[in-house]
Amino acid sequence: MQDKQTRVEAVMKLAPVIPVVIIDEARHAVPMARALVAGGIRAIEVTLRTQAALDAIRAIAAEVEGAVVGVGTVLSGHDLAAAERAGARFAVSPGAAPGLLDAADDSALPLLPGVATASEAMILLERGYRHLKFFPAVPAGGVKLLGAWASPLPQLRFCPTGGIGLANAPDFLALPNVLCVGGSWLVPPERLAAGDWAGIEQLAREASMLRRPHA
């Protein structure tokens, strides 16, 4: 577990933002990932919400130098295994179901599990997790809730995701228990569909310049 937590921490420290990508056409994966890397964003979470997701992960892992591709919306051990075969280097889940955690114990793929309450965070702390996703960040309580956890749960570091954009990302990144944020604003569906790689690169560049005082 310690090795996998170290690997998750390394991913979280690559850049201030991990883009959360929903990709409908696998052919867009490589130019999209190259645009993100060119803009300074190396860790990329491709969510398992479309049929193209695993093919996209496979293509990015094989063809995009500098990219660290991960898989999001992981709900089961089957998802973990499929993502690992596709070449994913980390996994992210919206929650922390017992079956998924058991599968993660047996998987080489490091997991960033999601929590929305202090009790959920404490359960994962007992299982050896030190790095968690706070989801859905804004609806669940936002900066105030996550900041309130810093003192009683000082061992934990978070990647808040859900309702975060360029405007409010600095508020989360200023928290002592936040290493990075997750967000979909770096790869808007309309830019992805249009093949606007220059526009995505610019969004990535803006995100990569966000300040992280505690990372």
C-alpha positions in Angstrom: 0.0 0.0 0.0 2.8 2.4 0.9 4.3 2.1 -2.6 1.0 2.7 -4.3 0.3 5.8 -2.1 3.7 7.2 -3.0 2.9 6.7 -6.7 -0.5 8.5 -6.3 1.2 11.3 -4.5 3.7 11.7 -7.4 0.8 11.9 -9.8 -1.0 14.5 -7.7 2.2 16.7 -7.6 2.7 16.7 -11.4 0.6 19.8 -11.9 -2.0 21.8 -10.1 -4.9 20.3 -12.1 -5.7 16.8 -13.2 -8.1 17.1 -16.2 -11.2 14.9 -16.1 -11.8 13.9 -19.7 -14.9 12.4 -21.2 -14.0 11.2 -24.7 -16.4 10.0 -27.3 -14.0 9.3 -30.1 -10.8 7.5 -29.5 -9.1 9.2 -32.4 -9.2 12.4 -30.4 -7.2 10.9 -27.5 -3.7 11.4 -28.8 -3.9 15.0 -30.1 -5.8 16.0 -27.0 -3.2 14.5 -24.7 -0.4 16.0 -26.6 -2.1 19.4 -26.3 -2.4 19.0 -22.5 1.2 17.9 -22.1 2.4 20.9 -24.3 0.5 23.2 -21.9 2.2 21.7 -18.9 -0.5 19.2 -17.7 0.9 15.7 -17.7 -1.5 13.6 -15.5 -4.7 12.9 -17.5 -7.8 11.2 -16.1 -9.9 9.5 -18.8 -13.3 8.5 -17.4 -15.0 5.2 -18.1 -18.2 6.9 -19.1 -18.0 6.1 -22.9 -17.2 3.1 -25.1 -14.1 4.9 -26.3 -12.5 5.3 -22.9 -10.3 2.2 -22.8 -9.1 2.6 -26.4 -8.3 6.3 -25.6 -6.2 5.2 -22.5 -4.4 2.6 -24.6 -3.5 5.1 -27.3 -2.3 7.8 -24.9 -0.2 5.3 -23.0 1.4 4.1 -26.2 1.8 7.3 -28.1 2.0 10.4 -26.0 5.5 11.1 -24.5 5.3 12.8 -21.1 1.7 11.9 -20.4 0.7 9.9 -17.3 -2.7 8.6 -18.2 -5.1 7.4 -15.6 -8.7 6.0 -15.5 -11.6 7.7 -13.8 -15.2 6.6 -12.8 -13.8 3.3 -11.6 -16.6 1.4 -9.9 -15.4 -2.2 -9.7 -12.5 -4.6 -9.8 -13.4 -5.4 -13.4 -12.8 -1.7 -14.2 -9.5 -1.7 -12.4 -8.3 -4.8 -14.3 -9.4 -3.5 -17.7 -7.7 -0.1 -17.1 -4.5 -1.7 -16.0 -4.4 -3.9 -19.2 -5.0 -0.7 -21.3 -2.0 0.9 -19.8 -3.5 3.2 -17.1 -1.0 4.3 -14.4 -3.5 5.4 -11.8 -7.2 5.0 -11.1 -9.8 7.4 -9.6 -13.2 6.4 -8.2 -16.2 8.6 -7.2 -16.5 6.7 -3.9 -15.1 3.8 -2.0 -17.2 0.6 -2.1 -15.8 -2.3 -0.1 -15.6 -4.6 -3.1 -13.6 -2.0 -5.1 -11.2 -1.4 -2.1 -10.7 -5.2 -1.9 -9.9 -5.4 -5.6 -7.5 -2.4 -5.3 -5.6 -4.2 -2.5 -4.8 -7.0 -5.1 -4.2 -4.7 -8.0 -0.9 -3.1 -9.0 -2.8 0.0 -10.0 -2.8 2.8 -7.4 -6.3 4.0 -6.5 -7.4 7.6 -5.6 -10.8 6.8 -3.9 -13.5 9.4 -3.5 -14.9 10.6 -0.2 -17.5 13.2 0.8 -17.6 12.9 4.6 -15.1 12.7 7.4 -16.3 9.2 8.3 -15.5 7.9 4.8 -12.1 9.5 5.0 -11.5 7.9 8.4 -12.4 4.4 7.0 -9.9 4.8 4.2 -7.3 6.1 6.6 -7.7 2.8 8.5 -7.1 0.9 5.3 -3.8 2.8 4.7 -5.0 5.5 2.3 -3.4 8.9 2.7 -4.4 10.5 -0.6 -8.1 10.9 -1.5 -10.4 12.5 -3.9 -13.0 14.9 -2.3 -16.1 14.5 -4.5 -18.3 16.2 -5.3 -16.3 19.0 -3.9 -18.5 22.1 -4.2 -21.9 20.4 -3.6 -20.4 18.4 -0.6 -19.3 21.5 1.2 -16.5 23.1 -0.8 -13.5 24.9 0.6 -15.0 25.4 4.1 -15.7 21.7 4.7 -12.3 20.5 3.3 -10.5 23.1 5.2 -12.2 22.0 8.4 -10.8 18.5 8.0 -7.2 19.7 7.9 -6.7 19.8 11.7 -8.5 16.6 12.8 -7.2 14.6 9.8 -3.7 16.0 9.2 -2.4 12.8 7.6 -4.7 13.2 4.6 -4.1 15.0 1.3 -6.9 15.6 -1.2 -7.7 16.2 -4.9 -11.1 18.0 -4.7 -13.1 17.4 -7.9 -16.7 18.5 -8.8 -17.8 22.0 -9.5 -14.2 23.4 -9.8 -13.0 25.7 -12.5 -10.3 28.2 -13.1 -12.0 30.9 -10.9 -12.4 28.8 -7.7 -9.4 26.4 -8.1 -7.1 28.8 -6.3 -9.3 28.7 -3.2 -8.9 25.0 -3.0 -5.2 24.9 -3.8 -4.6 27.3 -1.0 -5.7 24.7 1.6 -2.9 22.9 3.4 -4.4 19.5 2.8 -4.9 19.9 -1.0 -2.2 18.8 -3.5 -4.1 19.4 -6.7 -7.7 19.7 -8.0 -9.6 17.8 -10.7 -11.7 19.5 -13.3 -13.3 19.1 -16.7 -12.8 22.7 -17.8 -9.5 21.9 -19.5 -11.1 19.8 -22.1 -14.5 21.3 -23.0 -16.7 18.9 -25.1 -17.1 21.5 -27.8 -13.3 22.0 -28.2 -12.7 18.3 -28.2 -15.3 17.7 -30.8 -13.9 20.5 -33.0 -10.3 19.3 -32.6 -9.3 22.7 -31.1 -6.0 21.4 -29.8 -4.5 24.9 -29.6 -7.4 26.0 -27.4 -7.0 23.0 -25.1 -3.3 23.7 -24.9 -4.0 27.3 -23.8 -6.5 26.1 -21.1 -3.8 23.7 -19.9 -1.2 26.4 -19.8 -3.5 28.6 -17.7 -4.2 25.7 -15.3 -0.5 24.8 -15.0 0.4 28.2 -13.8 -2.0 28.0 -10.8 -0.1 28.4 -7.5 0.2 25.5 -5.1 1.7 26.7 -1.8 1.5 23.3 -0.1 2.3 20.8 -2.9 
